[in-house]
Amino acid sequence: MSISSRNITLSFRVYVLALLIAGGSSSLLQAQRAEPLDLNAPTDEQYAFLSPLLKDVEVVSLAESIHITHEFPLARLGIVRWINQNSGYRVLAFEGSPEDMWISQDDFIKHPDNASDSTSGLFPLWNTEEMSSIFAYERSTWSSSHPLYITAYDIQPGTSRGTQGPSVFGLLQEHLVQYAPPPSGFNAAAWEAALTPLIGACGNYESSEEEKAEQAIELLEQWIAIAAPRVEAAYPNLPMHAAALRLIPQNLRQSLALCQTVGGAEVSQRNWRTYKQTRDRLAAQYALSLKMASPNRKLILWAHLSHLFYDSEGKNTSVGEILHQTLGPRLYTIGTFALGGGTIVLFSNPNDDYGYTRVFGISRGIKAFTTRHCPEVCFTDLRHLPPDSPMAGPQRLWFEATPMTLPLADDVDGAIWVKNVHTPHLRVSPLLFLIMVGKHYVPAAVSLMVLFLVLLLWLAYRRRQRKQPRIDRS
């Protein structure tokens, strides 16, 4: 009888252990599932798998490994739509300038039918049809119970298509005066001149200009204190328009802090590692302030992977690293990656070099997994991967203009895989687009192909010349 009891007890323990193992394995296997995404026939419901993943999350970061593609914006727009409608997210902040974006949004709110200018607050490289669809969605929500507001979180004023350079400060004045007069004794020209050193990556900043810049920001703060309540009253369904305006002085102070650290050096001689570290550290602080000002204290970030990844190897400070240290599991970062195809990429940020390239060199394990489980586009959760997952450990991935090795599952929480990326639908020809946004950079492989074709044409011409009959002039 005692033996039987012990056998029953042992069997029961084995059974419970088996259930626990099965349950754990099931969750691990679930984490490796590939959720298919159809960008050609999108439905909001295909993103329903996000709800349990983001249950206790307050900041969702959408990181792109390539800036200029057709697929990446569309895949993330589906995420924005779902969490805006179902998870209480009301603010989307792009990498870029809050001052530029506030001006653009003020125009867009007043003239919502002028969709062609909706993206004017973004970097020039993001002015594509795919990106404009995000603003079209924003507009569609304004009369709903979940209005979305688009802003920016970065600390580089004067960087958008519509407000390049010092024009951002003149346009900011033009918009503010529609809501309230400037402070007594305000000198527009002097005010602009005092803030102009903050633009152009602080290349023309000098420490002697610090006091004038601080005084100009204080004047702006006084002006905004009067204007912001009137903005709020004008657009009661979009309270973030006034909230974003109130945060502009803080943003400019952080731009000034950036210039105090790295300003004055020639751009070609600058230590861009120090610039990025300082920029991302200050931008992370601003992003947290933006989160606190947002409805439900939730925020969506949209930026390059180099800013939003967690920097688990400690090689460079990133916004994502600081947010991850601050928020822990309340932050969920989704990286978008290409497995093949080709598109326009940024080859050199300091030199503003753009060009076309093909995507190659992806880790074999990821290629094999996506070949078996992923259609053209899919999502995988990376937070709880089994040790033998093809996505665990360092991975070879395409990063803007070259393949790089990253500890994928340590740097992001989820991944969108696109089997073949393509160039976006541009409002101008690709060549003209490259000329507009930067220098037209031609990779060495393309240069060799062009030289080879020229050589073939020259040889064909020489052969034709030899075959022509010679005229006897004797």
C-alpha positions as CSV (number, residue, x, y, z in Angstrom):
1,M,0.0,0.0,0.0
2,S,2.8,2.4,0.9
3,I,4.7,1.5,-2.3
4,S,1.5,2.2,-4.3
5,S,1.1,5.5,-2.6
6,R,4.7,6.5,-3.3
7,N,4.2,5.5,-6.9
8,I,1.1,7.5,-7.2
9,T,2.8,10.5,-5.5
10,L,5.8,10.2,-7.8
11,S,3.5,9.8,-10.9
12,F,1.6,12.9,-9.8
13,R,4.9,14.9,-9.4
14,V,6.1,13.8,-12.8
15,Y,2.8,14.7,-14.3
16,V,2.9,18.2,-12.7
17,L,6.5,18.6,-13.8
18,A,5.6,17.5,-17.3
19,L,2.7,20.1,-17.4
20,L,5.1,22.8,-16.2
21,I,7.6,21.9,-18.8
22,A,5.0,21.7,-21.5
23,G,3.6,25.0,-20.4
24,G,7.0,26.6,-20.4
25,S,7.9,25.1,-23.8
26,S,4.6,26.2,-25.2
27,S,5.3,29.8,-24.2
28,L,8.8,29.6,-25.6
29,L,7.5,28.1,-28.8
30,Q,4.8,30.8,-28.9
31,A,7.6,33.5,-28.7
32,Q,9.1,32.0,-31.9
33,R,5.9,32.2,-33.8
34,A,6.0,34.4,-36.9
35,E,2.9,36.6,-37.2
36,P,2.3,37.2,-40.9
37,L,1.6,40.8,-41.9
38,D,-0.1,41.6,-45.2
39,L,0.9,45.1,-46.3
40,N,-1.0,44.9,-49.6
41,A,-4.4,44.1,-47.9
42,P,-3.9,45.4,-44.4
43,T,-6.4,44.9,-41.6
44,D,-6.2,46.3,-38.1
45,E,-7.0,42.8,-36.7
46,Q,-3.8,41.3,-38.0
47,Y,-2.0,43.3,-35.3
48,A,-4.2,41.9,-32.5
49,F,-1.2,39.8,-31.3
50,L,0.3,43.0,-29.9
51,S,-2.3,43.5,-27.2
52,P,-0.9,40.8,-24.7
53,L,2.7,41.7,-25.5
54,L,2.1,45.4,-24.7
55,K,-0.2,44.9,-21.7
56,D,1.9,46.8,-19.2
57,V,4.0,48.8,-21.7
58,E,4.0,52.6,-21.6
59,V,6.5,53.4,-24.5
60,V,6.5,51.6,-27.8
61,S,9.6,52.3,-29.9
62,L,9.5,51.6,-33.7
63,A,13.0,51.4,-34.9
64,E,14.0,51.2,-38.6
65,S,17.3,49.7,-39.7
66,I,17.0,51.6,-43.1
67,H,15.5,55.1,-43.4
68,I,14.1,55.0,-46.9
69,T,11.9,52.0,-47.9
70,H,8.5,51.2,-49.2
71,E,7.7,48.5,-46.6
72,F,9.0,49.7,-43.3
73,P,6.6,52.7,-42.8
74,L,3.6,50.6,-43.9
75,A,4.3,47.8,-41.4
76,R,4.7,50.2,-38.5
77,L,1.7,52.2,-39.5
78,G,-0.4,49.1,-38.8
79,I,1.2,49.0,-35.3
80,V,0.4,52.7,-34.7
81,R,-3.2,52.2,-35.8
82,W,-3.8,49.2,-33.5
83,I,-2.3,50.5,-30.4
84,N,-3.9,53.9,-31.0
85,Q,-7.3,52.4,-31.2
86,N,-6.9,49.6,-28.6
87,S,-4.1,50.4,-26.1
88,G,-4.5,54.1,-25.3
89,Y,-1.6,55.6,-27.3
90,R,-2.4,59.1,-28.5
91,V,1.1,60.6,-29.3
92,L,3.6,59.6,-31.9
93,A,7.0,61.3,-31.8
94,F,9.4,61.1,-34.7
95,E,13.2,61.5,-34.6
96,G,13.4,65.2,-35.6
97,S,12.7,68.7,-34.3
98,P,9.7,69.4,-32.1
99,E,9.8,73.1,-33.2
100,D,9.7,72.1,-36.9
101,M,7.0,69.6,-36.3
102,W,4.8,71.9,-34.2
103,I,4.8,74.5,-37.1
104,S,3.9,71.7,-39.6
105,Q,1.2,70.4,-37.3
106,D,-0.3,73.8,-36.8
107,D,-0.6,74.2,-40.5
108,F,-2.0,70.7,-41.0
109,I,-4.6,71.2,-38.3
110,K,-5.8,74.4,-39.9
111,H,-5.7,73.0,-43.4
112,P,-6.2,69.3,-43.1
113,D,-7.0,68.9,-46.9
114,N,-3.5,70.1,-47.8
115,A,-2.1,66.5,-47.4
116,S,0.9,67.2,-49.7
117,D,2.5,69.4,-47.0
118,S,1.6,67.1,-44.1
119,T,5.2,65.6,-44.0
120,S,6.9,69.0,-44.1
121,G,7.9,68.7,-40.4
122,L,9.9,65.5,-41.1
123,F,13.5,65.1,-42.3
124,P,13.7,65.5,-46.1
125,L,14.6,61.8,-46.6
126,W,11.2,60.9,-45.0
127,N,9.1,62.8,-47.5
128,T,7.6,59.8,-49.3
129,E,4.1,58.7,-50.1
130,E,4.3,55.9,-47.5
131,M,5.2,58.4,-44.8
132,S,2.3,60.7,-45.8
133,S,-0.1,57.9,-45.1
134,I,0.8,58.1,-41.4
135,F,-0.4,61.7,-41.4
136,A,-3.5,60.8,-43.3
137,Y,-4.3,58.3,-40.5
138,E,-3.6,60.9,-37.9
139,R,-6.1,63.3,-39.5
140,S,-8.7,60.5,-39.7
141,T,-8.6,60.1,-35.9
142,W,-9.2,63.7,-34.9
143,S,-12.9,63.4,-34.7
144,S,-12.8,60.0,-33.0
145,S,-12.5,59.0,-29.3
146,H,-8.8,58.2,-29.8
147,P,-7.3,61.3,-31.6
148,L,-3.6,60.8,-32.5
149,Y,-1.1,63.7,-32.4
150,I,2.2,63.7,-34.1
151,T,5.3,65.5,-32.8
152,A,9.0,64.9,-32.5
153,Y,11.4,64.1,-29.7
154,D,14.9,65.1,-31.0
155,I,16.9,68.3,-30.2
156,Q,18.1,69.5,-33.6
157,P,16.0,72.5,-34.7
158,G,15.8,73.5,-38.3
159,T,16.2,70.0,-39.8
160,S,12.8,69.4,-41.5
161,R,11.9,69.8,-45.2
162,G,9.6,72.8,-44.6
163,T,11.7,74.7,-42.0
164,Q,15.3,74.2,-42.9
165,G,17.9,76.2,-41.0
166,P,17.1,79.5,-39.3
167,S,13.7,79.8,-41.1
168,V,12.3,77.6,-38.3
169,F,12.5,80.5,-35.8
170,G,10.9,83.0,-38.2
171,L,8.1,80.6,-38.9
172,L,7.6,79.8,-35.2
173,Q,7.1,83.5,-34.6
174,E,4.6,83.7,-37.5
175,H,2.5,80.9,-36.0
176,L,2.7,82.1,-32.4
177,V,1.6,85.7,-33.2
178,Q,-1.7,84.2,-34.5
179,Y,-2.5,83.2,-30.9
180,A,-0.8,85.9,-28.8
181,P,1.3,89.0,-29.3
182,P,5.0,88.7,-28.4
183,P,6.3,90.0,-25.0
184,S,6.8,93.7,-24.6
185,G,10.0,95.0,-26.3
186,F,10.4,91.8,-28.3
187,N,12.9,92.2,-31.2
188,A,12.2,89.6,-33.8
189,A,15.5,89.9,-35.7
190,A,17.6,89.9,-32.5
191,W,15.7,86.9,-31.2
192,E,16.2,84.9,-34.3
193,A,19.9,85.8,-34.4
194,A,20.3,84.6,-30.8
195,L,18.9,81.2,-31.5
196,T,20.4,80.6,-34.9
197,P,23.7,79.1,-33.5
198,L,21.6,76.2,-32.3
199,I,21.0,75.0,-35.8
200,G,23.3,73.1,-38.2
201,A,24.5,70.6,-35.7
202,C,25.9,73.5,-33.6
203,G,28.7,74.0,-36.2
204,N,28.7,77.8,-35.8
205,Y,28.1,78.0,-32.1
206,E,30.4,79.9,-29.8
207,S,30.4,80.0,-26.0
208,S,30.1,83.8,-26.1
209,E,26.6,83.4,-27.5
210,E,25.3,81.3,-24.6
211,E,23.8,84.2,-22.6
212,K,21.9,85.6,-25.6
213,A,20.5,82.2,-26.4
214,E,19.3,81.7,-22.9
215,Q,17.6,85.1,-22.9
216,A,15.9,84.3,-26.2
217,I,14.5,81.0,-24.8
218,E,13.2,82.8,-21.7
219,L,11.4,85.3,-23.9
220,L,9.9,82.5,-25.9
221,E,8.8,80.8,-22.7
222,Q,6.9,84.0,-21.7
223,W,5.3,84.2,-25.1
224,I,4.2,80.5,-25.0
225,A,2.8,80.9,-21.5
226,I,0.2,83.3,-23.0
227,A,-0.3,81.5,-26.3
228,A,-0.6,77.9,-25.1
229,P,-4.0,78.3,-23.3
230,R,-5.4,79.9,-26.5
231,V,-4.1,77.0,-28.6
232,E,-5.7,74.6,-26.1
233,A,-9.0,76.5,-26.4
234,A,-8.8,76.5,-30.2
235,Y,-8.3,72.8,-30.4
236,P,-10.0,71.1,-27.4
237,N,-10.0,67.7,-29.2
238,L,-6.2,67.9,-29.6
239,P,-4.8,68.9,-26.2
240,M,-1.3,67.7,-27.1
241,H,-0.9,70.6,-29.6
242,A,-0.7,73.0,-26.7
243,A,1.2,70.5,-24.5
244,A,3.9,70.1,-27.3
245,L,4.1,73.9,-27.6
246,R,4.7,74.2,-23.8
247,L,7.6,71.8,-24.1
248,I,9.5,73.7,-26.8
249,P,11.5,75.9,-24.4
250,Q,12.8,72.8,-22.6
251,N,13.7,71.3,-26.0
252,L,15.6,74.4,-27.0
253,R,17.5,74.4,-23.7
254,Q,18.6,70.9,-24.4
255,S,19.6,72.0,-27.9
256,L,21.7,74.7,-26.2
257,A,23.2,72.1,-23.8
258,L,24.2,70.0,-26.9
259,C,25.9,73.0,-28.4
260,Q,27.7,73.8,-25.2
261,T,29.2,70.3,-25.2
262,V,30.1,69.8,-28.9
263,G,29.6,73.1,-30.6
264,G,32.0,75.3,-32.6
265,A,34.1,72.6,-34.3
266,E,34.0,72.2,-38.1
267,V,31.6,69.5,-39.1
268,S,34.3,67.6,-40.9
269,Q,36.5,67.6,-37.8
270,R,33.8,66.8,-35.2
271,N,33.8,63.7,-33.0
272,W,30.4,62.4,-34.1
273,R,30.5,59.7,-31.5
274,T,30.5,62.4,-28.8
275,Y,27.8,64.3,-30.7
276,K,25.5,61.3,-30.9
277,Q,26.1,60.3,-27.3
278,T,25.2,63.8,-26.1
279,R,22.3,64.2,-28.5
280,D,20.8,60.9,-27.5
281,R,21.2,61.4,-23.8
282,L,19.4,64.8,-24.0
283,A,16.8,63.6,-26.4
284,A,16.0,60.7,-24.1
285,Q,15.3,63.2,-21.3
286,Y,13.0,65.1,-23.6
287,A,11.2,62.0,-24.7
288,L,10.5,61.2,-21.0
289,S,9.0,64.7,-20.5
290,L,6.9,64.2,-23.6
291,K,5.6,60.9,-22.2
292,M,4.6,62.5,-19.0
293,A,2.7,65.2,-20.9
294,S,0.9,62.7,-23.1
295,P,-2.6,61.3,-22.5
296,N,-2.4,58.1,-20.5
297,R,1.3,58.9,-20.1
298,K,2.0,56.6,-23.1
299,L,4.2,57.4,-26.1
300,I,5.1,55.9,-29.5
301,L,8.7,56.7,-30.8
302,W,9.7,56.4,-34.4
303,A,13.4,56.7,-35.3
304,H,16.5,54.9,-36.7
305,L,17.6,51.7,-35.0
306,S,20.9,53.4,-34.0
307,H,18.9,55.7,-31.6
308,L,16.3,53.3,-30.3
309,F,18.2,50.0,-29.8
310,Y,19.3,49.1,-26.2
311,D,23.1,49.3,-26.8
312,S,23.5,46.1,-24.8
313,E,27.2,46.0,-25.6
314,G,27.8,49.5,-24.3
315,K,29.4,50.8,-27.4
316,N,27.5,54.0,-27.7
317,T,24.8,55.8,-25.7
318,S,21.4,55.6,-27.3
319,V,17.9,57.0,-26.5
320,G,16.7,53.3,-26.3
321,E,19.5,52.5,-23.8
322,I,18.5,55.3,-21.4
323,L,14.7,54.6,-21.7
324,H,15.4,50.9,-21.1
325,Q,17.3,51.7,-17.9
326,T,14.5,54.0,-16.8
327,L,11.4,52.1,-17.8
328,G,12.5,48.4,-17.9
329,P,9.7,46.1,-19.2
330,R,7.4,49.2,-19.6
331,L,9.3,49.8,-22.8
332,Y,8.9,47.6,-25.9
333,T,11.1,48.2,-28.9
334,I,10.3,46.7,-32.3
335,G,13.1,46.7,-34.9
336,T,12.4,46.5,-38.7
337,F,14.9,44.5,-40.8
338,A,15.4,43.7,-44.4
339,L,16.3,40.2,-45.5
340,G,16.9,41.1,-49.2
341,G,16.0,43.4,-51.9
342,G,17.4,46.9,-52.4
343,T,16.6,50.5,-51.7
344,I,18.0,54.0,-51.2
345,V,20.2,54.2,-48.0
346,L,22.2,56.6,-46.0
347,F,25.9,55.8,-46.5
348,S,27.4,58.6,-44.4
349,N,25.4,60.8,-42.0
350,P,28.1,63.5,-41.4
351,N,28.6,63.8,-45.2
352,D,24.9,63.4,-46.1
353,D,25.7,60.7,-48.7
354,Y,22.8,58.7,-50.1
355,G,22.7,56.1,-52.8
356,Y,21.1,52.8,-53.9
357,T,22.3,49.4,-52.6
358,R,21.3,45.8,-52.4
359,V,20.7,43.9,-49.1
360,F,22.8,40.8,-48.4
361,G,24.8,39.0,-45.7
362,I,22.0,38.1,-43.3
363,S,22.6,35.4,-40.7
364,R,21.8,31.9,-42.0
365,G,19.6,31.0,-39.0
366,I,17.4,34.0,-39.5
367,K,17.2,33.3,-43.2
368,A,16.2,29.7,-42.6
369,F,13.6,30.6,-39.9
370,T,11.9,33.3,-42.0
371,T,12.0,31.0,-45.1
372,R,10.0,28.4,-43.2
373,H,7.7,30.6,-41.2
374,C,7.4,34.0,-42.7
375,P,5.6,35.2,-45.8
376,E,6.8,38.5,-47.4
377,V,6.5,40.3,-44.0
378,C,6.2,39.0,-40.5
379,F,6.7,39.8,-36.8
380,T,8.5,37.8,-34.1
381,D,8.5,38.4,-30.4
382,L,12.1,38.2,-29.0
383,R,11.6,38.8,-25.2
384,H,11.5,35.1,-24.3
385,L,13.5,33.1,-26.8
386,P,14.7,29.5,-26.1
387,P,18.5,29.1,-26.0
388,D,18.5,27.3,-29.3
389,S,16.5,29.9,-31.1
390,P,18.0,31.0,-34.5
391,M,17.5,34.6,-33.2
392,A,19.4,34.2,-30.0
393,G,23.0,35.5,-29.8
394,P,24.8,37.8,-32.2
395,Q,23.2,38.1,-35.6
396,R,24.4,39.4,-38.9
397,L,21.8,42.0,-40.1
398,W,21.6,44.7,-42.7
399,F,22.1,48.1,-41.0
400,E,21.4,51.1,-43.3
401,A,24.3,50.7,-45.8
402,T,26.1,47.5,-44.7
403,P,25.7,44.2,-42.8
404,M,26.6,44.4,-39.1
405,T,26.6,42.0,-36.2
406,L,24.2,42.8,-33.3
407,P,23.0,40.9,-30.3
408,L,19.5,41.1,-31.7
409,A,17.4,39.8,-28.8
410,D,19.3,42.0,-26.3
411,D,18.9,45.2,-28.3
412,V,15.2,44.9,-29.3
413,D,12.1,43.2,-28.0
414,G,10.5,42.3,-31.3
415,A,11.3,42.3,-35.0
416,I,9.5,42.9,-38.2
417,W,11.1,40.9,-41.1
418,V,10.7,42.0,-44.7
419,K,11.9,39.5,-47.2
420,N,12.5,42.1,-50.0
421,V,12.6,45.8,-49.5
422,H,12.0,48.3,-52.3
423,T,12.4,52.0,-52.9
424,P,9.4,54.1,-51.7
425,H,7.0,55.9,-53.9
426,L,8.7,59.2,-54.3
427,R,7.1,62.4,-55.4
428,V,10.0,63.0,-57.7
429,S,12.4,60.7,-59.7
430,P,14.8,58.7,-57.5
431,L,17.8,60.5,-59.0
432,L,16.2,63.9,-58.2
433,F,15.3,62.7,-54.7
434,L,18.9,61.8,-54.1
435,I,20.1,65.2,-55.3
436,M,17.5,66.9,-53.1
437,V,18.3,65.1,-49.8
438,G,22.0,64.9,-50.1
439,K,25.0,63.9,-52.3
440,H,24.4,61.2,-54.9
441,Y,26.7,58.5,-53.6
442,V,27.5,55.6,-56.0
443,P,28.9,52.4,-54.3
444,A,32.2,51.0,-55.6
445,A,30.4,48.0,-57.1
446,V,28.1,50.2,-59.2
447,S,31.1,52.4,-60.3
448,L,32.9,49.2,-61.5
449,M,29.9,48.1,-63.4
450,V,29.6,51.5,-65.1
451,L,33.3,51.5,-66.0
452,F,32.9,47.9,-67.4
453,L,30.0,49.0,-69.6
454,V,31.9,52.0,-70.8
455,L,34.8,49.7,-71.7
456,L,32.5,47.4,-73.6
457,L,31.0,50.3,-75.6
458,W,34.5,51.6,-76.4
459,L,35.6,48.2,-77.6
460,A,32.5,47.9,-79.7
461,Y,33.1,51.3,-81.2
462,R,36.7,50.4,-82.0
463,R,35.7,47.1,-83.7
464,R,33.1,49.0,-85.8
465,Q,35.8,51.5,-86.9
466,R,38.1,48.7,-88.0
467,K,35.4,47.1,-90.1
468,Q,34.6,50.3,-92.0
469,P,36.2,50.3,-95.5
470,R,39.2,52.7,-95.8
471,I,39.1,55.4,-98.5
472,D,42.2,55.4,-100.8
473,R,43.3,59.1,-100.9
474,S,46.3,58.5,-103.3
